[in-house]
Amino acid sequence: MTEPITTIDLLRHGEPVGGRKYRGQTDDPLSDKGWQQMRAAVGEHKPWAHIVSSPLSRCLAFATELAQRHELPLSMDARFMEVQFGAWEGKTADQLRAVDPDVIERFKRDPINQRPAGAERLEDFLMRVRAGWNDLLSEQAGKHVLIVCHAGVIRMVLAHALNLPLASTYRIDVPSAGLTRIQVQGVGEAAHHQLLFHHGKL
């Protein structure tokens, strides 16, 4: 029996109100610029059979608009929410550096051990994203699916799909409204993943 081939596009949200910051699970909506970025990223393309979204409004609002426009089924999955940043929630890099000039660089070099106080463990974040990913592969096997989510979620998917060291994930740049496509043969932990493009175009 031939294993199903599933194509999954991951779209990061556009710029939220308040600009760049360690937003985590703080539920800021998209700015006007963010809406423009996301609409430009997909245009009038509609190759998907299903859309899945993080429940945070900077993802869900656009996912809902897109699903309604193309009459596509939409579901939410909280496992695709951004990592919880603890004491860094809602703070900009400049605010954090004003207290500790090297804090961001230490975090980027060692995101496993140099986490903000009260933040979700990176290993736990990977586990929840991977669980959502594997369930999605089973439920949508053989289809083309869009996940509207966050930079951290895309990093965790790439770590899982490409067997990357977890400590290296913050070396991956994920721009606003950036699009990543992964093709998967099979389902479950034994599935074969292939990265087709990252920060690509439809």
C-alpha positions as CSV (number, residue, x, y, z in Angstrom):
1,M,0.0,0.0,0.0
2,T,1.3,3.4,-1.0
3,E,1.9,5.8,1.9
4,P,0.0,9.1,1.7
5,I,1.9,12.2,0.7
6,T,0.8,15.3,2.7
7,T,1.8,18.8,1.9
8,I,1.7,21.3,4.8
9,D,2.3,25.1,4.4
10,L,3.1,27.0,7.6
11,L,2.4,30.7,7.5
12,R,3.6,33.0,10.2
13,H,1.4,35.8,11.3
14,G,2.1,39.3,10.1
15,E,3.1,42.3,12.3
16,P,0.9,42.7,15.4
17,V,-0.2,45.9,17.0
18,G,2.8,47.1,19.0
19,G,5.5,46.0,16.6
20,R,8.3,43.6,17.5
21,K,8.5,42.2,21.0
22,Y,8.6,38.9,22.9
23,R,4.9,38.5,22.6
24,G,4.5,34.8,23.3
25,Q,0.9,34.1,24.2
26,T,0.0,37.8,24.7
27,D,-3.0,38.1,22.4
28,D,-2.3,41.3,20.4
29,P,-4.2,41.6,17.1
30,L,-2.7,42.2,13.7
31,S,-1.8,45.8,12.8
32,D,-2.9,47.2,9.4
33,K,0.6,46.4,8.1
34,G,0.2,42.8,9.4
35,W,-3.0,42.3,7.5
36,Q,-1.4,43.6,4.3
37,Q,1.6,41.3,4.8
38,M,-0.5,38.2,5.2
39,R,-2.9,39.0,2.3
40,A,0.2,39.6,0.1
41,A,1.7,36.3,1.2
42,V,-1.2,34.2,-0.1
43,G,-2.7,36.4,-2.8
44,E,-5.5,34.6,-4.5
45,H,-3.9,31.2,-4.1
46,K,-6.1,28.5,-2.6
47,P,-4.4,25.1,-3.0
48,W,-5.5,24.0,0.5
49,A,-8.1,21.5,1.5
50,H,-8.1,22.6,5.2
51,I,-6.8,25.5,7.3
52,V,-5.6,25.0,10.9
53,S,-4.9,28.0,13.1
54,S,-3.4,29.0,16.4
55,P,-6.2,30.4,18.6
56,L,-4.4,33.6,19.1
57,S,-6.0,36.5,17.2
58,R,-3.0,37.5,15.2
59,C,-3.3,34.1,13.5
60,L,-7.0,33.3,13.8
61,A,-8.4,36.5,12.4
62,F,-6.6,36.1,9.1
63,A,-7.2,32.3,9.0
64,T,-11.0,33.0,9.4
65,E,-11.0,35.6,6.7
66,L,-9.1,33.2,4.3
67,A,-11.3,30.2,5.1
68,Q,-14.5,32.2,4.6
69,R,-13.3,33.8,1.3
70,H,-12.5,30.4,-0.2
71,E,-15.1,28.3,1.6
72,L,-12.5,26.1,3.3
73,P,-12.9,24.2,6.6
74,L,-11.1,25.8,9.5
75,S,-10.1,24.4,12.8
76,M,-8.1,25.7,15.8
77,D,-5.4,23.8,17.7
78,A,-4.0,25.4,20.8
79,R,-0.9,23.2,20.4
80,F,0.2,25.5,17.6
81,M,0.2,28.6,19.9
82,E,3.5,30.4,20.4
83,V,5.8,29.5,23.3
84,Q,5.0,31.1,26.6
85,F,7.8,33.6,27.4
86,G,7.2,34.0,31.1
87,A,8.8,37.3,32.4
88,W,9.5,38.4,28.8
89,E,5.9,38.4,27.7
90,G,5.1,41.7,26.0
91,K,8.6,43.2,26.4
92,T,10.8,44.5,23.6
93,A,14.5,43.5,23.1
94,D,15.5,47.1,24.0
95,Q,13.6,46.9,27.3
96,L,15.3,43.6,28.2
97,R,18.7,44.9,27.3
98,A,18.2,48.0,29.4
99,V,18.2,45.7,32.4
100,D,20.8,43.2,31.2
101,P,22.7,44.1,28.0
102,D,23.7,40.5,27.1
103,V,20.4,38.8,28.0
104,I,19.2,38.3,24.4
105,E,22.5,37.0,23.1
106,R,22.7,34.5,26.0
107,F,19.2,33.3,25.1
108,K,19.9,32.9,21.4
109,R,23.2,31.0,22.1
110,D,21.5,28.7,24.6
111,P,17.7,28.8,24.4
112,I,17.3,25.6,26.4
113,N,19.1,26.8,29.6
114,Q,18.9,30.6,29.3
115,R,15.2,30.8,29.4
116,P,13.2,33.8,30.8
117,A,11.9,33.3,34.3
118,G,8.6,31.4,34.2
119,A,8.8,30.6,30.5
120,E,7.6,27.3,29.0
121,R,10.5,24.8,28.7
122,L,11.7,24.5,25.1
123,E,11.5,20.7,25.4
124,D,7.8,20.9,26.4
125,F,7.1,23.4,23.6
126,L,8.6,20.9,21.1
127,M,6.5,18.0,22.5
128,R,3.2,19.9,22.2
129,V,3.9,21.1,18.7
130,R,5.1,17.7,17.6
131,A,1.9,16.1,19.1
132,G,-0.3,18.5,17.1
133,W,1.8,17.9,14.0
134,N,1.5,14.1,14.2
135,D,-2.2,14.3,14.8
136,L,-2.7,16.6,11.9
137,L,-0.7,14.2,9.6
138,S,-3.1,11.4,10.6
139,E,-6.3,13.5,10.3
140,Q,-5.3,15.2,7.0
141,A,-3.2,12.4,5.4
142,G,-2.8,13.0,1.6
143,K,-4.1,16.5,1.6
144,H,-2.6,20.0,1.3
145,V,-3.1,21.9,4.5
146,L,-2.3,25.4,5.7
147,I,-1.2,26.1,9.4
148,V,-1.4,29.8,10.4
149,C,0.9,30.0,13.4
150,H,4.0,31.6,14.9
151,A,7.8,31.8,14.4
152,G,8.5,29.5,17.4
153,V,6.0,26.9,16.1
154,I,7.7,26.9,12.7
155,R,11.1,26.5,14.4
156,M,9.8,23.5,16.4
157,V,8.3,21.9,13.3
158,L,11.6,22.3,11.4
159,A,13.5,20.8,14.4
160,H,11.2,17.8,14.3
161,A,11.0,17.4,10.5
162,L,14.7,17.8,9.9
163,N,16.0,16.3,13.1
164,L,17.7,19.5,14.1
165,P,19.3,20.1,17.5
166,L,16.8,21.9,19.7
167,A,19.5,24.3,20.9
168,S,20.0,25.5,17.2
169,T,16.4,26.4,16.5
170,Y,16.8,30.2,17.2
171,R,19.4,30.3,14.4
172,I,16.4,30.0,12.0
173,D,15.0,33.3,10.9
174,V,11.2,33.3,10.4
175,P,10.0,36.6,9.0
176,S,6.5,38.1,9.4
177,A,4.1,36.4,7.0
178,G,6.9,34.1,6.0
179,L,5.8,30.8,4.3
180,T,7.4,27.4,4.8
181,R,6.3,24.2,2.9
182,I,7.0,20.7,4.1
183,Q,6.1,17.5,2.3
184,V,5.5,14.4,4.3
185,Q,5.4,10.7,3.2
186,G,3.6,8.5,5.7
187,V,2.2,9.3,9.1
188,G,3.4,9.2,12.7
189,E,7.0,9.3,14.0
190,A,8.3,7.2,11.1
191,A,7.0,9.6,8.5
192,H,9.6,11.0,6.0
193,H,9.8,14.8,6.0
194,Q,11.2,16.9,3.2
195,L,11.5,20.7,3.4
196,L,10.5,22.1,0.0
197,F,11.1,25.8,0.8
198,H,11.4,28.2,3.7
199,H,10.4,31.9,3.4
200,G,9.2,31.1,0.0
201,K,6.4,32.3,-2.3
202,L,3.3,30.7,-3.6
